[in-house]
Amino acid sequence: MKWGHFASLRWQHGDRQLPEVLVSGEGLKRSPAEILVTLLHEAAHGLADVRGIQDTSRQGRWHNKKFGKNPCSAKSVDKPRPNERKIVPWTLDQVRAVRAAIPARYQPMVDLGSACGMRQGEILGLAVDDIDFADGWITVRQQVKRVRSRLVFGLPKNNKERRIPLSDAIADILAQHIIDVPPRSVTLPWEDPDNDKRVTVTLLFTTTRKNAINRSHFNPDFWHPAVKQAGLDRSRDNGMHALRHFYASALLDAGETIKAVAAYLGHADPGFTLRTYTHLMPASEERTRAAIDALFGKPKKAPTPSTRPGRTWRRRFRRSRAT
């Protein structure tokens, strides 16, 4: 109790009771190794609580006895299966409502998320030079992210640049935005705040003070109020990432391939894209029938109940094949 503790029903959040794993102030004064030992010890209590295993004795004869070794390696422990949540993408009206509720200087950010599938950090790190208006492409080269509460430039997720098709409609919006809100050059460390390497990028989106946008300020100041004004609940599902889900659903509904959608979204594995969005893919039954009809040719006259083979004929056919 002096260094830390685990309490299974410590907090109340709505109708849910939540546990607590705590390291005390005295515990934090010790070495990092000792703090880690305390965290692992209390986490073992948490694992036992989830599994319904008693791992303490009121008489003090044993404590965490069943977890003297790595609990995850025990044969009696089954890996928990994550709850599979099916993504429900926003409608076009919801996207438009959120966009209308955000200040004009930030409205094109909504367009880049919903019409280009860019992540929030990638939008915040988008440079004017990354936009090819002539050929209609956006190259995602860097993002703005927070490291130890400080902003830095860094590579996009999965450390890989990518190109995204830019439609004429979004190109016109971005071109007008450049006229209305001139881009500003911003210098930040690369990947690590303590890194001596500094990178200067002419950002498309900046604050009114001409600085890079911090998502920790943008979300509560602009995004959350816009979501609320649009009639949506403030939740993880309605974060700016919801725009990427809308983009993916729009491409799949239009018949785009999983491989292309994965490339445009920046997913390292197209299989992840398929597992995430397979339920959004349009039904293929009619396309399958049309493809087979195109290959073999449609019958000149559609079969009717009187001309379609009956059950008796089908049974005779199966018996003749069996003999």
Protein Blocks (a to p, Z undefined) as FASTA:
>chain_A
ZZoccdfblbcghjbccddddddfklmmmcfklmmmmmmmmmmmmmmmmnopafbdfklp
aghklmmbcfklpmklccddddddddddddfklmmmmmmmpcfklmmmmmmmmmnopafk
lmmmpcfklpcfknopaddfbdcddeehiacddddehiiacdddddfklmmmmmmmmmmm
gcddddddehiaklmbdcddddfbdcfkopacdfklmmmmmmmmmmmmnopacdfklmmk
lmmmmmmmmmmmnopafklmmmmnopablklmmmmmmmmpccfklmmmmmmmmmnopafb
dcdfklpccfklmmmmmmmmmZZ
